[in-house]
Amino acid sequence: MTVRDYTTADFAAVCRIYMDAKPAELKFEAGAFTFTPLEDDAGIQTAFNESLVSVYDDGEVQGFAAVFDGQLRAMFVQGSARGKGVGQALLNAVLVEGMSLNVARSNMGAIRFYEKNGFVIVGSATRQYSGIDVLYAQMRRPGVVVRYIGEDDWQELKRIRLAALLDAPTAFGVSYASAAAYTDAAWRDRAAGRGPARYILAFEGDEAVGIVAHVPDANHELNLIAMWVAPSQRGTPTAARLVGAVKAHAMAQGCKRLLLDVSPTNLRATRFYRNQGFVFLPEWEALESHPDIQLQKMAWMTGLSPVG
């Protein structure tokens, strides 16, 4: 099961999926539509040919997505494969910040799917299919901004840090109960950087959807801590952008290494960090909040000589 680039050998499968899924897209509309096969629709073919197309291949192509200039022009899944994660896998593979799309306003199932993935309705437009007007919802996924925070951001820091500790209690050295007991003044201090840790948040609008922090050590190396992204951001570039911001700080400060601790049994996390260029070191320690869990150190080499 994989999402891969489309090849011309997939065209027949794409045409089959299109004719199966297009009626489902418009099944809640009142009109009696005549559905034209993709291979016979010159306008749709032109749009398809200029798009970047990905297919979901499970031994047989089960779905496809077409993207052009940041717009999701089409995403269709074979009827027998719906509800099995194919659409989510395709969207995860093609999702970019600020992505837009149009979906039939009557197709509430599709709208709810896109809303769950961070899209919001920003307008509407009427277009015709086979001579019949169809009202479409115009949706967009707001871009994510990654930045260092200041004291004014303390409430979002508190909210997302506690959300992370609830979601993954065995991934962090501090417990939810301990963090929930911090005073507002303590959260303000953390947000303002009055302490060793500096926090970076990913914002979607005014809401924080990702968090990371870094702490220097006595060896002029930087430690990456508190890494977490909201479920809506998993499979998107947000986590990599947060790590990238810490890497940039490590480079700017002349640090030789960026370090972190992770449980090797947390396969999702270790795979992610490996993809970001981190490697395991033969160094272990117990997780402070759950001493029965052993953490192994990972390092990313900046390529710089240590300063001082």
Secondary structure, DSSP 8 states (H G I E B T S, - for coil): -EEEE--GGGHHHHHHHHHHHHHHHTTTSSS------GGG-HHHHHHHHTSEEEEEESSSEEEEEEEETTEEEEEEE-GGGTTTTHHHHHHHHH--TT-EEEEETT-HHHHHHHHHTT-EEEEEEEEEETTEEEEEEEEE---EEEEE--GGGHHHHHHHHHHHHHH-TTSSSS-HHHHHT--HHHHHHHHHT-SS-EEEEEEETTEEEEEEEEEE-TTS-EEEEEEEE-GGGTTSTHHHHHHHHHHHHHHHTT-SEEEEEE-TT-HHHHHHHHHTT-EEEEEEEEETTEEEEEEEEEEEE-S-----
